[in-house]
Amino acid sequence: MSTHKEIKKITTHTLQRMKMQGEKIAMLTAYDFSFARIIDNANIDVILVGDSASNVMAGHETTLPVTLEQMIYHASSVIRGVNRCLVVVDLPFGSYQSNSEVALASAIRMMKETGAHAIKLEGGEEVLESVKRIISAGIPVMGHLGLTPQSIYKFGTYNVRAKEDAEANKLRSDAKLLEEAGCFAVVLEKIPALLAKEVTENISIPTIGIGAGKYCDGQVLVMHDMLGINTEFKPRFLRQYLNMFGAVTGAVQQYVKDVKANDFPSDAESY
Ligand code: KIV
């Protein structure tokens, strides 16, 4: 008797095929069971358990404070809500930068303790040895270039990256290195659309853009931003699909009113 469960439908190979067939890849972040269930059920291709959890779940100013243990908690909650999509998890700041042995140990913990399907880490040449070592262990890796938020104190701002030749050339070369190392996809964050187009055409693996224009093979947004749970964050690249802050505020205000007026619960809602 086989003890294997049916394999998840979307795999890294599916994404590769989508790029080859010109089918766009839709990725969103999620951090918990309930939203992962809704998003998976709505036919998303990939859920990213992003280290943006540090911002939107924990209220930190940057992504730096979130820990490996916290990311493991978020990722294992998401995995329990998913039947179909690919789940990629960010390795958080400090869990892979020191050397490739540490990076591999973090990636193995993430895969073993969460059931995630792949990991993502930020950077190009600087993290190449780690990327290769993690992939050699059989763990799929998604790269992340351009505005890499774990380096925000190096950049100093959240402005568009790679507008100048030197940085654009490094990004071109890093994308190639990540492809050659065996990454299955790469996120391009906040770079000029034409640079993203060029990279997308010059590498064989899918590019997933955020603030990188329409020529990428796929797009990713932070769920809290696109659902309008956050109201303050309004960069040009963000399309807000819902005003959830407003909707939830209205519902809570109505509930408070009903309780104060002794209108809830009604007889029909009582035993
Ligand atoms: O952590 C995150 O949400 C991300 C996306 C913005 C790509 O890395």
Residues whose N, C-alpha, C, O or C-beta is under 5 A from the ligand:
A	BS01	KIV	T29 G50 D51 S52 V187 V220 V222
